[in-house]
Amino acid sequence: MATEEGAETTSPLDDVMEDIRRELVRRVAADDRETNRDIYDALEDE
């Protein structure tokens, strides 16, 4: 749904879904860093 200015309005559900997406991305990134800790450490030492 668009307003007169052309900006989209968001519903409370959209806001919740965005929060969930953000948290999932954060958790996956944290898990990836932990799983590949030796690679990240090696890159920092270069």
ZIWO-V206537 format. One record per residue. N is the residue number from 0. SS is DSSP state (H for helix, E for strand, C for the rest). NEAR is the number of other C-alpha atoms within 12 Angstrom. D_FIRST is the distance of its C-alpha to the first C-alpha in Angstrom with 1 decimal. Layout:
N,SS,NEAR,D_FIRST / N,SS,NEAR,D_FIRST
//
This chain:
0,C,10,0.0 / 1,E,9,3.8 / 2,C,9,6.9 / 3,C,8,10.2 / 4,C,8,11.5 / 5,C,8,9.1 / 6,C,9,8.6 / 7,E,11,5.8 / 8,C,14,6.1 / 9,C,14,8.2 / 10,C,11,9.8 / 11,H,10,13.6 / 12,H,11,13.9 / 13,H,13,12.2 / 14,H,13,14.7 / 15,H,13,17.5 / 16,H,14,16.9 / 17,H,15,17.0 / 18,H,14,20.2 / 19,H,14,21.7 / 20,H,14,21.2 / 21,H,14,22.7 / 22,H,14,25.6 / 23,H,14,26.3 / 24,H,14,26.5 / 25,H,14,28.8 / 26,H,14,31.0 / 27,H,15,31.3 / 28,H,15,32.3 / 29,H,14,34.8 / 30,H,13,36.3 / 31,H,15,36.6 / 32,H,15,38.4 / 33,H,14,40.7 / 34,H,13,41.4 / 35,C,15,42.2 / 36,H,15,43.9 / 37,H,13,47.0 / 38,H,14,45.1 / 39,H,14,43.2 / 40,H,13,46.6 / 41,H,10,48.3 / 42,H,10,45.7 / 43,H,9,46.2 / 44,H,8,49.9 / 45,C,7,49.9
//
